[in-house]
Amino acid sequence: MDLRSKFSFETSTLLISFILLGIYFDSISKGKTSDALANLTDLTPDTACLLTMGDDKNVISETEISTQLIQRNDILRIFPSSKFPVDGIVIDGHGYVNESMITGEAVPVAKNPGDKVIGGTVNDNGCLLIKAIHIGSETAHSQIVQIFEAAQLARAPVQKLADRISRFFVPAVSCLPLHYIHATSHGHKVDFGCLI
């Protein structure tokens, strides 16, 4: 009986090809997620206008500083079409803020003294003075970025199980044809009936 005509290994070849194709698609999706994460981190401005206030609540000076130097309770001036560098509370001014990057709502929200603003959102119009309340990793924007990063690194339980199984299954399936070739080249008969 000629086993060469009875057994073929296209199933193992296709299975390995599908696994490699899945790994390829996974790496493409992770690359796209990394790009989206990079775009998300670009939403906060690099600089902010820090105000020094007098005892009579008048502005003494304005200084442009890096957003990394902003401290809690700093007073910042947010110009029209500028992004909010941190989460804060409006202490002076009136305007409309585009919060679509957080809420998904396309209609700008009116902001008045006492209203909260979120870092990374855009001041559509009106000059606002805000008091920084959440800075650095405490901002809503930073927490969203952290959630994205954690989701990108996490693996689903089903994916962990599939990886564990494939760690042993793929080498075993790859070794069967090699065993068959080795055995038949030395004149041995190989019976794969027990495997079917």
Biotite code that builds the C-alpha atoms (Angstrom):
import biotite.structure as struc

atoms = struc.array([
    struc.Atom([0.000, 0.000, 0.000], chain_id="A", res_id=1, res_name="MET", atom_name="CA", element="C"),
    struc.Atom([1.403, 3.382, -1.020], chain_id="A", res_id=2, res_name="ASP", atom_name="CA", element="C"),
    struc.Atom([0.902, 5.881, 1.821], chain_id="A", res_id=3, res_name="LEU", atom_name="CA", element="C"),
    struc.Atom([2.111, 8.810, -0.279], chain_id="A", res_id=4, res_name="ARG", atom_name="CA", element="C"),
    struc.Atom([-1.126, 8.872, -2.235], chain_id="A", res_id=5, res_name="SER", atom_name="CA", element="C"),
    struc.Atom([-3.297, 8.370, 0.855], chain_id="A", res_id=6, res_name="LYS", atom_name="CA", element="C"),
    struc.Atom([-1.884, 11.042, 3.155], chain_id="A", res_id=7, res_name="PHE", atom_name="CA", element="C"),
    struc.Atom([-1.232, 14.651, 2.382], chain_id="A", res_id=8, res_name="SER", atom_name="CA", element="C"),
    struc.Atom([-0.149, 17.473, 4.633], chain_id="A", res_id=9, res_name="PHE", atom_name="CA", element="C"),
    struc.Atom([-1.900, 20.438, 3.063], chain_id="A", res_id=10, res_name="GLU", atom_name="CA", element="C"),
    struc.Atom([-4.035, 20.829, 6.188], chain_id="A", res_id=11, res_name="THR", atom_name="CA", element="C"),
    struc.Atom([-1.009, 21.485, 8.367], chain_id="A", res_id=12, res_name="SER", atom_name="CA", element="C"),
    struc.Atom([0.417, 23.866, 5.777], chain_id="A", res_id=13, res_name="THR", atom_name="CA", element="C"),
    struc.Atom([-2.847, 25.794, 5.587], chain_id="A", res_id=14, res_name="LEU", atom_name="CA", element="C"),
    struc.Atom([-3.171, 25.862, 9.366], chain_id="A", res_id=15, res_name="LEU", atom_name="CA", element="C"),
    struc.Atom([0.309, 27.288, 9.815], chain_id="A", res_id=16, res_name="ILE", atom_name="CA", element="C"),
    struc.Atom([-0.390, 29.791, 7.032], chain_id="A", res_id=17, res_name="SER", atom_name="CA", element="C"),
    struc.Atom([-3.578, 30.931, 8.771], chain_id="A", res_id=18, res_name="PHE", atom_name="CA", element="C"),
    struc.Atom([-1.762, 31.311, 12.086], chain_id="A", res_id=19, res_name="ILE", atom_name="CA", element="C"),
    struc.Atom([0.960, 33.403, 10.428], chain_id="A", res_id=20, res_name="LEU", atom_name="CA", element="C"),
    struc.Atom([-1.695, 35.460, 8.648], chain_id="A", res_id=21, res_name="LEU", atom_name="CA", element="C"),
    struc.Atom([-3.416, 36.078, 12.002], chain_id="A", res_id=22, res_name="GLY", atom_name="CA", element="C"),
    struc.Atom([-0.135, 37.223, 13.540], chain_id="A", res_id=23, res_name="ILE", atom_name="CA", element="C"),
    struc.Atom([0.397, 39.561, 10.578], chain_id="A", res_id=24, res_name="TYR", atom_name="CA", element="C"),
    struc.Atom([-3.073, 41.106, 10.915], chain_id="A", res_id=25, res_name="PHE", atom_name="CA", element="C"),
    struc.Atom([-2.568, 41.453, 14.671], chain_id="A", res_id=26, res_name="ASP", atom_name="CA", element="C"),
    struc.Atom([0.663, 43.382, 14.136], chain_id="A", res_id=27, res_name="SER", atom_name="CA", element="C"),
    struc.Atom([-1.068, 45.672, 11.599], chain_id="A", res_id=28, res_name="ILE", atom_name="CA", element="C"),
    struc.Atom([-3.905, 46.421, 14.027], chain_id="A", res_id=29, res_name="SER", atom_name="CA", element="C"),
    struc.Atom([-1.429, 47.113, 16.851], chain_id="A", res_id=30, res_name="LYS", atom_name="CA", element="C"),
    struc.Atom([0.440, 49.490, 14.536], chain_id="A", res_id=31, res_name="GLY", atom_name="CA", element="C"),
    struc.Atom([-2.766, 51.368, 13.782], chain_id="A", res_id=32, res_name="LYS", atom_name="CA", element="C"),
    struc.Atom([-3.574, 51.516, 17.492], chain_id="A", res_id=33, res_name="THR", atom_name="CA", element="C"),
    struc.Atom([-0.103, 52.925, 18.149], chain_id="A", res_id=34, res_name="SER", atom_name="CA", element="C"),
    struc.Atom([-0.712, 55.611, 15.514], chain_id="A", res_id=35, res_name="ASP", atom_name="CA", element="C"),
    struc.Atom([-4.068, 56.475, 17.097], chain_id="A", res_id=36, res_name="ALA", atom_name="CA", element="C"),
    struc.Atom([-2.386, 56.651, 20.493], chain_id="A", res_id=37, res_name="LEU", atom_name="CA", element="C"),
    struc.Atom([0.293, 58.980, 19.111], chain_id="A", res_id=38, res_name="ALA", atom_name="CA", element="C"),
    struc.Atom([-2.435, 61.231, 17.659], chain_id="A", res_id=39, res_name="ASN", atom_name="CA", element="C"),
    struc.Atom([-4.219, 61.205, 21.008], chain_id="A", res_id=40, res_name="LEU", atom_name="CA", element="C"),
    struc.Atom([-1.115, 62.329, 22.869], chain_id="A", res_id=41, res_name="THR", atom_name="CA", element="C"),
    struc.Atom([-0.702, 65.204, 20.387], chain_id="A", res_id=42, res_name="ASP", atom_name="CA", element="C"),
    struc.Atom([-4.012, 66.726, 21.488], chain_id="A", res_id=43, res_name="LEU", atom_name="CA", element="C"),
    struc.Atom([-2.492, 68.652, 24.373], chain_id="A", res_id=44, res_name="THR", atom_name="CA", element="C"),
    struc.Atom([-0.559, 71.833, 23.558], chain_id="A", res_id=45, res_name="PRO", atom_name="CA", element="C"),
    struc.Atom([3.167, 72.135, 24.230], chain_id="A", res_id=46, res_name="ASP", atom_name="CA", element="C"),
    struc.Atom([2.931, 75.556, 25.890], chain_id="A", res_id=47, res_name="THR", atom_name="CA", element="C"),
    struc.Atom([0.484, 77.559, 27.981], chain_id="A", res_id=48, res_name="ALA", atom_name="CA", element="C"),
    struc.Atom([0.074, 81.185, 29.028], chain_id="A", res_id=49, res_name="CYS", atom_name="CA", element="C"),
    struc.Atom([0.690, 81.405, 32.795], chain_id="A", res_id=50, res_name="LEU", atom_name="CA", element="C"),
    struc.Atom([-0.681, 84.452, 34.595], chain_id="A", res_id=51, res_name="LEU", atom_name="CA", element="C"),
    struc.Atom([0.630, 86.033, 37.766], chain_id="A", res_id=52, res_name="THR", atom_name="CA", element="C"),
    struc.Atom([-2.254, 87.599, 39.646], chain_id="A", res_id=53, res_name="MET", atom_name="CA", element="C"),
    struc.Atom([-2.124, 90.443, 42.147], chain_id="A", res_id=54, res_name="GLY", atom_name="CA", element="C"),
    struc.Atom([-4.001, 90.660, 45.426], chain_id="A", res_id=55, res_name="ASP", atom_name="CA", element="C"),
    struc.Atom([-6.735, 92.668, 43.700], chain_id="A", res_id=56, res_name="ASP", atom_name="CA", element="C"),
    struc.Atom([-7.213, 89.860, 41.117], chain_id="A", res_id=57, res_name="LYS", atom_name="CA", element="C"),
    struc.Atom([-5.536, 91.913, 38.375], chain_id="A", res_id=58, res_name="ASN", atom_name="CA", element="C"),
    struc.Atom([-3.027, 90.324, 36.008], chain_id="A", res_id=59, res_name="VAL", atom_name="CA", element="C"),
    struc.Atom([0.535, 91.359, 36.885], chain_id="A", res_id=60, res_name="ILE", atom_name="CA", element="C"),
    struc.Atom([2.342, 89.358, 34.203], chain_id="A", res_id=61, res_name="SER", atom_name="CA", element="C"),
    struc.Atom([1.896, 86.736, 31.483], chain_id="A", res_id=62, res_name="GLU", atom_name="CA", element="C"),
    struc.Atom([4.507, 84.102, 30.753], chain_id="A", res_id=63, res_name="THR", atom_name="CA", element="C"),
    struc.Atom([4.515, 81.361, 28.126], chain_id="A", res_id=64, res_name="GLU", atom_name="CA", element="C"),
    struc.Atom([5.650, 78.126, 29.776], chain_id="A", res_id=65, res_name="ILE", atom_name="CA", element="C"),
    struc.Atom([5.829, 74.446, 28.904], chain_id="A", res_id=66, res_name="SER", atom_name="CA", element="C"),
    struc.Atom([2.696, 72.533, 29.875], chain_id="A", res_id=67, res_name="THR", atom_name="CA", element="C"),
    struc.Atom([4.901, 70.172, 31.893], chain_id="A", res_id=68, res_name="GLN", atom_name="CA", element="C"),
    struc.Atom([5.705, 73.031, 34.277], chain_id="A", res_id=69, res_name="LEU", atom_name="CA", element="C"),
    struc.Atom([2.079, 73.812, 35.125], chain_id="A", res_id=70, res_name="ILE", atom_name="CA", element="C"),
    struc.Atom([1.284, 73.379, 38.823], chain_id="A", res_id=71, res_name="GLN", atom_name="CA", element="C"),
    struc.Atom([-2.055, 72.812, 40.531], chain_id="A", res_id=72, res_name="ARG", atom_name="CA", element="C"),
    struc.Atom([-3.884, 76.127, 41.177], chain_id="A", res_id=73, res_name="ASN", atom_name="CA", element="C"),
    struc.Atom([-1.923, 77.986, 38.455], chain_id="A", res_id=74, res_name="ASP", atom_name="CA", element="C"),
    struc.Atom([-3.990, 80.544, 36.555], chain_id="A", res_id=75, res_name="ILE", atom_name="CA", element="C"),
    struc.Atom([-3.836, 80.129, 32.770], chain_id="A", res_id=76, res_name="LEU", atom_name="CA", element="C"),
    struc.Atom([-5.174, 82.249, 29.917], chain_id="A", res_id=77, res_name="ARG", atom_name="CA", element="C"),
    struc.Atom([-6.748, 80.224, 27.113], chain_id="A", res_id=78, res_name="ILE", atom_name="CA", element="C"),
    struc.Atom([-7.088, 82.135, 23.863], chain_id="A", res_id=79, res_name="PHE", atom_name="CA", element="C"),
    struc.Atom([-9.746, 81.436, 21.205], chain_id="A", res_id=80, res_name="PRO", atom_name="CA", element="C"),
    struc.Atom([-8.905, 78.369, 19.053], chain_id="A", res_id=81, res_name="SER", atom_name="CA", element="C"),
    struc.Atom([-6.393, 77.179, 21.663], chain_id="A", res_id=82, res_name="SER", atom_name="CA", element="C"),
    struc.Atom([-6.410, 73.828, 23.410], chain_id="A", res_id=83, res_name="LYS", atom_name="CA", element="C"),
    struc.Atom([-6.701, 73.489, 27.164], chain_id="A", res_id=84, res_name="PHE", atom_name="CA", element="C"),
    struc.Atom([-3.397, 72.129, 28.524], chain_id="A", res_id=85, res_name="PRO", atom_name="CA", element="C"),
    struc.Atom([-4.891, 70.746, 31.766], chain_id="A", res_id=86, res_name="VAL", atom_name="CA", element="C"),
    struc.Atom([-8.213, 70.116, 33.451], chain_id="A", res_id=87, res_name="ASP", atom_name="CA", element="C"),
    struc.Atom([-9.427, 73.199, 35.248], chain_id="A", res_id=88, res_name="GLY", atom_name="CA", element="C"),
    struc.Atom([-12.206, 75.502, 36.363], chain_id="A", res_id=89, res_name="ILE", atom_name="CA", element="C"),
    struc.Atom([-13.138, 78.687, 34.528], chain_id="A", res_id=90, res_name="VAL", atom_name="CA", element="C"),
    struc.Atom([-12.573, 81.644, 36.840], chain_id="A", res_id=91, res_name="ILE", atom_name="CA", element="C"),
    struc.Atom([-13.165, 84.447, 34.335], chain_id="A", res_id=92, res_name="ASP", atom_name="CA", element="C"),
    struc.Atom([-14.533, 84.857, 30.821], chain_id="A", res_id=93, res_name="GLY", atom_name="CA", element="C"),
    struc.Atom([-17.234, 83.298, 28.697], chain_id="A", res_id=94, res_name="HIS", atom_name="CA", element="C"),
    struc.Atom([-16.835, 81.069, 25.690], chain_id="A", res_id=95, res_name="GLY", atom_name="CA", element="C"),
    struc.Atom([-17.730, 77.886, 23.873], chain_id="A", res_id=96, res_name="TYR", atom_name="CA", element="C"),
    struc.Atom([-15.574, 74.765, 24.152], chain_id="A", res_id=97, res_name="VAL", atom_name="CA", element="C"),
    struc.Atom([-15.452, 71.916, 21.649], chain_id="A", res_id=98, res_name="ASN", atom_name="CA", element="C"),
    struc.Atom([-15.396, 68.783, 23.839], chain_id="A", res_id=99, res_name="GLU", atom_name="CA", element="C"),
    struc.Atom([-15.988, 66.320, 20.995], chain_id="A", res_id=100, res_name="SER", atom_name="CA", element="C"),
    struc.Atom([-12.684, 64.511, 21.599], chain_id="A", res_id=101, res_name="MET", atom_name="CA", element="C"),
    struc.Atom([-13.986, 63.485, 25.040], chain_id="A", res_id=102, res_name="ILE", atom_name="CA", element="C"),
    struc.Atom([-17.772, 63.390, 24.763], chain_id="A", res_id=103, res_name="THR", atom_name="CA", element="C"),
    struc.Atom([-18.275, 62.865, 21.029], chain_id="A", res_id=104, res_name="GLY", atom_name="CA", element="C"),
    struc.Atom([-20.740, 65.761, 21.038], chain_id="A", res_id=105, res_name="GLU", atom_name="CA", element="C"),
    struc.Atom([-20.105, 67.986, 18.014], chain_id="A", res_id=106, res_name="ALA", atom_name="CA", element="C"),
    struc.Atom([-21.929, 71.031, 19.429], chain_id="A", res_id=107, res_name="VAL", atom_name="CA", element="C"),
    struc.Atom([-19.622, 73.322, 21.457], chain_id="A", res_id=108, res_name="PRO", atom_name="CA", element="C"),
    struc.Atom([-20.522, 73.682, 25.128], chain_id="A", res_id=109, res_name="VAL", atom_name="CA", element="C"),
    struc.Atom([-20.932, 77.128, 26.751], chain_id="A", res_id=110, res_name="ALA", atom_name="CA", element="C"),
    struc.Atom([-18.467, 77.733, 29.573], chain_id="A", res_id=111, res_name="LYS", atom_name="CA", element="C"),
    struc.Atom([-18.882, 80.353, 32.265], chain_id="A", res_id=112, res_name="ASN", atom_name="CA", element="C"),
    struc.Atom([-17.084, 81.020, 35.562], chain_id="A", res_id=113, res_name="PRO", atom_name="CA", element="C"),
    struc.Atom([-17.311, 77.951, 37.793], chain_id="A", res_id=114, res_name="GLY", atom_name="CA", element="C"),
    struc.Atom([-17.596, 75.467, 34.898], chain_id="A", res_id=115, res_name="ASP", atom_name="CA", element="C"),
    struc.Atom([-15.040, 72.682, 34.504], chain_id="A", res_id=116, res_name="LYS", atom_name="CA", element="C"),
    struc.Atom([-12.922, 72.326, 31.362], chain_id="A", res_id=117, res_name="VAL", atom_name="CA", element="C"),
    struc.Atom([-11.037, 69.241, 30.181], chain_id="A", res_id=118, res_name="ILE", atom_name="CA", element="C"),
    struc.Atom([-7.445, 69.196, 28.958], chain_id="A", res_id=119, res_name="GLY", atom_name="CA", element="C"),
    struc.Atom([-7.070, 68.597, 25.227], chain_id="A", res_id=120, res_name="GLY", atom_name="CA", element="C"),
    struc.Atom([-10.421, 70.177, 24.322], chain_id="A", res_id=121, res_name="THR", atom_name="CA", element="C"),
    struc.Atom([-10.555, 73.317, 22.178], chain_id="A", res_id=122, res_name="VAL", atom_name="CA", element="C"),
    struc.Atom([-11.685, 76.791, 23.193], chain_id="A", res_id=123, res_name="ASN", atom_name="CA", element="C"),
    struc.Atom([-13.744, 77.753, 20.133], chain_id="A", res_id=124, res_name="ASP", atom_name="CA", element="C"),
    struc.Atom([-14.261, 81.394, 21.056], chain_id="A", res_id=125, res_name="ASN", atom_name="CA", element="C"),
    struc.Atom([-13.894, 83.763, 23.978], chain_id="A", res_id=126, res_name="GLY", atom_name="CA", element="C"),
    struc.Atom([-10.826, 84.292, 26.120], chain_id="A", res_id=127, res_name="CYS", atom_name="CA", element="C"),
    struc.Atom([-10.989, 82.207, 29.310], chain_id="A", res_id=128, res_name="LEU", atom_name="CA", element="C"),
    struc.Atom([-8.991, 82.291, 32.517], chain_id="A", res_id=129, res_name="LEU", atom_name="CA", element="C"),
    struc.Atom([-8.825, 78.896, 34.165], chain_id="A", res_id=130, res_name="ILE", atom_name="CA", element="C"),
    struc.Atom([-7.447, 77.559, 37.419], chain_id="A", res_id=131, res_name="LYS", atom_name="CA", element="C"),
    struc.Atom([-5.571, 74.273, 36.954], chain_id="A", res_id=132, res_name="ALA", atom_name="CA", element="C"),
    struc.Atom([-7.077, 71.508, 39.109], chain_id="A", res_id=133, res_name="ILE", atom_name="CA", element="C"),
    struc.Atom([-5.741, 68.306, 37.488], chain_id="A", res_id=134, res_name="HIS", atom_name="CA", element="C"),
    struc.Atom([-2.251, 68.258, 36.011], chain_id="A", res_id=135, res_name="ILE", atom_name="CA", element="C"),
    struc.Atom([0.019, 65.663, 34.413], chain_id="A", res_id=136, res_name="GLY", atom_name="CA", element="C"),
    struc.Atom([-1.231, 62.095, 34.756], chain_id="A", res_id=137, res_name="SER", atom_name="CA", element="C"),
    struc.Atom([-4.294, 63.248, 36.735], chain_id="A", res_id=138, res_name="GLU", atom_name="CA", element="C"),
    struc.Atom([-5.988, 64.849, 33.718], chain_id="A", res_id=139, res_name="THR", atom_name="CA", element="C"),
    struc.Atom([-8.864, 63.097, 31.970], chain_id="A", res_id=140, res_name="ALA", atom_name="CA", element="C"),
    struc.Atom([-6.838, 63.137, 28.742], chain_id="A", res_id=141, res_name="HIS", atom_name="CA", element="C"),
    struc.Atom([-3.857, 61.373, 30.381], chain_id="A", res_id=142, res_name="SER", atom_name="CA", element="C"),
    struc.Atom([-6.136, 58.770, 31.922], chain_id="A", res_id=143, res_name="GLN", atom_name="CA", element="C"),
    struc.Atom([-7.668, 58.034, 28.498], chain_id="A", res_id=144, res_name="ILE", atom_name="CA", element="C"),
    struc.Atom([-4.162, 57.592, 27.061], chain_id="A", res_id=145, res_name="VAL", atom_name="CA", element="C"),
    struc.Atom([-3.269, 55.222, 29.925], chain_id="A", res_id=146, res_name="GLN", atom_name="CA", element="C"),
    struc.Atom([-6.403, 53.151, 29.275], chain_id="A", res_id=147, res_name="ILE", atom_name="CA", element="C"),
    struc.Atom([-5.512, 52.907, 25.567], chain_id="A", res_id=148, res_name="PHE", atom_name="CA", element="C"),
    struc.Atom([-1.972, 51.811, 26.407], chain_id="A", res_id=149, res_name="GLU", atom_name="CA", element="C"),
    struc.Atom([-3.217, 49.178, 28.867], chain_id="A", res_id=150, res_name="ALA", atom_name="CA", element="C"),
    struc.Atom([-5.732, 47.870, 26.323], chain_id="A", res_id=151, res_name="ALA", atom_name="CA", element="C"),
    struc.Atom([-3.046, 47.666, 23.659], chain_id="A", res_id=152, res_name="GLN", atom_name="CA", element="C"),
    struc.Atom([-0.759, 45.594, 25.895], chain_id="A", res_id=153, res_name="LEU", atom_name="CA", element="C"),
    struc.Atom([-3.479, 43.348, 27.329], chain_id="A", res_id=154, res_name="ALA", atom_name="CA", element="C"),
    struc.Atom([-4.353, 40.014, 25.775], chain_id="A", res_id=155, res_name="ARG", atom_name="CA", element="C"),
    struc.Atom([-7.778, 38.430, 25.843], chain_id="A", res_id=156, res_name="ALA", atom_name="CA", element="C"),
    struc.Atom([-8.052, 35.140, 27.792], chain_id="A", res_id=157, res_name="PRO", atom_name="CA", element="C"),
    struc.Atom([-9.069, 33.311, 24.596], chain_id="A", res_id=158, res_name="VAL", atom_name="CA", element="C"),
    struc.Atom([-5.991, 34.668, 22.838], chain_id="A", res_id=159, res_name="GLN", atom_name="CA", element="C"),
    struc.Atom([-3.770, 33.452, 25.702], chain_id="A", res_id=160, res_name="LYS", atom_name="CA", element="C"),
    struc.Atom([-5.315, 29.972, 25.422], chain_id="A", res_id=161, res_name="LEU", atom_name="CA", element="C"),
    struc.Atom([-4.843, 29.909, 21.634], chain_id="A", res_id=162, res_name="ALA", atom_name="CA", element="C"),
    struc.Atom([-1.211, 30.963, 22.025], chain_id="A", res_id=163, res_name="ASP", atom_name="CA", element="C"),
    struc.Atom([-0.607, 28.227, 24.600], chain_id="A", res_id=164, res_name="ARG", atom_name="CA", element="C"),
    struc.Atom([-2.139, 25.565, 22.341], chain_id="A", res_id=165, res_name="ILE", atom_name="CA", element="C"),
    struc.Atom([-0.333, 26.771, 19.214], chain_id="A", res_id=166, res_name="SER", atom_name="CA", element="C"),
    struc.Atom([2.987, 26.730, 21.078], chain_id="A", res_id=167, res_name="ARG", atom_name="CA", element="C"),
    struc.Atom([2.762, 22.919, 21.096], chain_id="A", res_id=168, res_name="PHE", atom_name="CA", element="C"),
    struc.Atom([0.423, 22.192, 18.194], chain_id="A", res_id=169, res_name="PHE", atom_name="CA", element="C"),
    struc.Atom([2.384, 23.950, 15.424], chain_id="A", res_id=170, res_name="VAL", atom_name="CA", element="C"),
    struc.Atom([5.718, 22.214, 16.167], chain_id="A", res_id=171, res_name="PRO", atom_name="CA", element="C"),
    struc.Atom([3.928, 18.844, 16.480], chain_id="A", res_id=172, res_name="ALA", atom_name="CA", element="C"),
    struc.Atom([2.177, 19.284, 13.131], chain_id="A", res_id=173, res_name="VAL", atom_name="CA", element="C"),
    struc.Atom([5.444, 20.460, 11.575], chain_id="A", res_id=174, res_name="SER", atom_name="CA", element="C"),
    struc.Atom([7.316, 17.414, 12.865], chain_id="A", res_id=175, res_name="CYS", atom_name="CA", element="C"),
    struc.Atom([4.864, 14.845, 11.460], chain_id="A", res_id=176, res_name="LEU", atom_name="CA", element="C"),
    struc.Atom([5.870, 15.342, 7.811], chain_id="A", res_id=177, res_name="PRO", atom_name="CA", element="C"),
    struc.Atom([9.549, 15.302, 8.759], chain_id="A", res_id=178, res_name="LEU", atom_name="CA", element="C"),
    struc.Atom([9.033, 12.063, 10.656], chain_id="A", res_id=179, res_name="HIS", atom_name="CA", element="C"),
    struc.Atom([7.175, 10.576, 7.659], chain_id="A", res_id=180, res_name="TYR", atom_name="CA", element="C"),
    struc.Atom([9.922, 11.626, 5.216], chain_id="A", res_id=181, res_name="ILE", atom_name="CA", element="C"),
    struc.Atom([12.662, 10.303, 7.496], chain_id="A", res_id=182, res_name="HIS", atom_name="CA", element="C"),
    struc.Atom([10.914, 6.967, 8.083], chain_id="A", res_id=183, res_name="ALA", atom_name="CA", element="C"),
    struc.Atom([10.028, 6.318, 4.440], chain_id="A", res_id=184, res_name="THR", atom_name="CA", element="C"),
    struc.Atom([13.508, 7.276, 3.237], chain_id="A", res_id=185, res_name="SER", atom_name="CA", element="C"),
    struc.Atom([14.933, 4.538, 5.472], chain_id="A", res_id=186, res_name="HIS", atom_name="CA", element="C"),
    struc.Atom([12.477, 1.957, 4.127], chain_id="A", res_id=187, res_name="GLY", atom_name="CA", element="C"),
    struc.Atom([10.118, 1.857, 7.122], chain_id="A", res_id=188, res_name="HIS", atom_name="CA", element="C"),
    struc.Atom([6.382, 1.667, 6.769], chain_id="A", res_id=189, res_name="LYS", atom_name="CA", element="C"),
    struc.Atom([4.569, 4.420, 8.600], chain_id="A", res_id=190, res_name="VAL", atom_name="CA", element="C"),
    struc.Atom([1.007, 3.850, 9.781], chain_id="A", res_id=191, res_name="ASP", atom_name="CA", element="C"),
    struc.Atom([-0.828, 7.080, 10.559], chain_id="A", res_id=192, res_name="PHE", atom_name="CA", element="C"),
    struc.Atom([-4.121, 5.237, 11.025], chain_id="A", res_id=193, res_name="GLY", atom_name="CA", element="C"),
    struc.Atom([-3.900, 5.736, 14.783], chain_id="A", res_id=194, res_name="CYS", atom_name="CA", element="C"),
    struc.Atom([-3.797, 9.514, 14.297], chain_id="A", res_id=195, res_name="LEU", atom_name="CA", element="C"),
    struc.Atom([-6.916, 9.711, 12.132], chain_id="A", res_id=196, res_name="ILE", atom_name="CA", element="C"),
])
